[in-house]
Amino acid sequence: MPDHNDPLDQTLVLIKPDALKLSLAGYILSILSESHTSLRLAGTKVVQVSHMLAEEHYSDLRDKPFFPSLRDYITGRIHYPTTPQRRRVVALVYCGADAVSRIRAVVGPTNPHKARDDAPNTLRALGTVVMGRDAQGREVIDRIDNLVHASATPAEAEREIKLWFRPNDIVPPMWNYRTVQCDMHYYYLNGRLLTSHQPGSTCLLAPQDLAWATDLEALQAILAGRPSAISLNGVAVKYLINSHQEA
Ligand code: ADP
């Protein structure tokens, strides 16, 4: 059974640091607006992306040679090397029929060169490809600064929305995934899950907090030493968003 209690489709969009540096956020929001896409904005937050969030978000790309530059790109280190206070992305949830494919159509192909050739009216046609050299000295793509992230499939959208947003970051009529009320405390400290506070720990969930059901199932499994569909970091990272300054 899909984890939906409502047929509304949702998708995650990130306005990446290169778009913010180019002051394109307003333009991108206009292009994504309801009058252009028929989709409604369901949630938004400005996030200083931690290493942990970058690694969880792009977990399927961890083994790629370009992963270190991708991580530095999404955390804002590339575009704001000396001004950490400017390192941000804008995370957005859009909601409505065929949200994933409608947003991907407006965003365009991954590679801005391809976007300029094949889909010049898309957002990524405004992006840049940064070349580098591999260990053998051959010219390869080092970074694709394509301004916007958009979920690729409905399953990815669900994973990504639950990674970046708590249920109550999203307006209640647009809750699309099963939620449950928590009945105990969960704390996080250096990659460990605790059930009571220790100095330096962060409270992830407390009694009566609303959580994604899949997150709570994962925490219960981790506590019991059972295999879990989502890693502890995959659950914890959204509760740590904007909680401390990254080094
Ligand atoms: P998309 O963002 O279109 O879903 P992917 O999930 O494949 O594409 O890649 C995620 C991000 O990683 C891309 O948006 C781009 O910024 C970067 N990327 C993808 N492929 C490469 C590559 N070959 N070299 C450098 N960066 C890449």
Boltz pocket constraint, residues with backbone or C-beta under 6 A from the ligand:
constraints:
  - pocket:
      binder: B
      contacts: [[A, 66], [A, 70], [A, 108], [A, 109], [A, 110], [A, 141], [A, 142], [A, 143], [A, 144], [A, 145], [A, 146], [A, 148], [A, 149], [A, 150], [A, 151], [A, 152]]
      max_distance: 6.0
